[in-house]
Amino acid sequence: MSDARQQKLADLVINYSIGLKPGENILIETFDVPDGLAIELIRHAHQAGGRPYLSVRDVRLTGELLRTATEEQVRTWADYDLERMKKMQAYIGLRGAHNVSELSDVPAEKMGLYNKLYQNPVHLDQRVRFTRWVVMRYPTASMAQMANMSTGRFEQFYYDVCTLDYRKMSRAMDPLKELMDRTDRVHVKGPGTDLRFSMKGIPSVKCDGHINLPDGELYSAPIKDTVEGTLAYNTPSLFQGLTYENIRFTFEKGRIVKAESSNSKRMNEILDTDPGARYLGEFSLGFNPYIVSPMRDTLFDEKIAGSLHVTPGNAYETADNGNRSAIHWDIVLIQTPECGGGEIWFDDKLIRKDGRFVLSELSGLNPENLVG
């Protein structure tokens, strides 16, 4: 039996997020998910006059392949999928997880090979730049466990988060975008954090349901060599199958010169993937009112109301500081009182304190004004 919540989400994704047009090709790529939502996406794509194509991926099988893959093998794999991606005008990545740590024992050098030779050309260089894309999660039991919820409660949370009124949120984001676009100096303060940088001349981008679901952030990027100070994150981060906690970076002239965490050795191996991995590619503020605590899933955690994320690695061309890397690692700092508080200053003006916007023109992004 068809789920009305899946129908509503599929309609939002195809007709609002993607805006699929008649005659356009769209690749729907699923990772460890049941059929239901993918079926609705295919049906709604056809109803919109599009031409859907399907790729069904299994993360466990991918991990087995990567453990012994050769460079030539990964290059051939990338060449094959790149040609397919070039024929697409739109892309949906629907990602579930039977085991969020499935790739944790893939050697770091093999994951680096995969990022450089597959993820970079197929996704960062082609899909991100030349398709209209949406990446979204699927509410699996393992995700519910990470969120400390029952499966049924998490499913309802998922659909509430993903189908909120993004048009209303988009309008409320306009004043913040205008402010970020004219801001030069940024100062982030908090427990263990004193970070300064410039983002002068780099545009900001609204994430209002057109790229990721759930959504609710506005990002830009620091000028590459201006980042100075320390940044102590307070949320665990799941990356390439491993969880990192108590992450702390020290920056000099834009570069991460010291990186510490619960697994400093593996973290530094990732940051040594290429020269750009030790520079920042994104600075973003999160404000989805339904997401209030971390669950070790980046697509949710980076949207937490009252959060920000500062991202080592590749910059998006839409807010480009010139940094290039096979890595793009969104790591989240929550500044609500329960998480220690904190402040964000733009050009010596306080714009957010303890997770709440304090300027009247930005108050529309505080949680009570986005719900309902």
Salt bridges, closest charged atoms under 4 A:
ASP3 OD2 - ARG5 NH2 3.06
GLU24 OE1 - ARG132 NH2 2.45
GLU29 OE2 - ARG57 NH1 3.09
GLU40 OE2 - ARG43 NH1 3.44
GLU40 OE1 - HIS44 ND1 3.77
GLU64 OE1 - ARG67 NH1 3.21
GLU71 OE2 - ARG75 NH2 2.96
ASP81 OD1 - ARG84 NH2 3.54
GLU83 OE2 - LYS86 NZ 3.58
ASP105 OD1 - ARG67 NH2 2.69
GLU155 OE1 - ARG5 NH2 3.66
ASP174 OD1 - LYS206 NZ 2.69
ASP181 OD2 - LYS177 NZ 3.10
ASP194 OD1 - HIS187 NE2 2.61
ASP208 OD1 - HIS210 ND1 2.86
GLU217 OE2 - LYS303 NZ 3.94
GLU217 OE1 - HIS309 NE2 3.17
GLU260 OE2 - LYS258 NZ 3.91
GLU269 OE2 - LYS265 NZ 2.80
ASP272 OD1 - ARG278 NE 2.90
GLU282 OE2 - HIS309 NE2 3.08
GLU282 OE1 - HIS328 NE2 2.96
ASP297 OD2 - ARG137 NE 2.60
GLU302 OE2 - LYS303 NZ 2.83
GLU302 OE1 - HIS309 NE2 3.55
GLU317 OE2 - ARG129 NE 2.97
ASP320 OD2 - ARG324 NH2 2.62
ASP330 OD1 - HIS309 NE2 3.95
ASP330 OD1 - HIS328 NE2 3.25
GLU343 OE2 - LYS353 NZ 3.07
ASP347 OD1 - ARG185 NH2 3.95
ASP348 OD2 - ARG185 NH1 2.99
GLU368 OE2 - ARG356 NH2 2.82
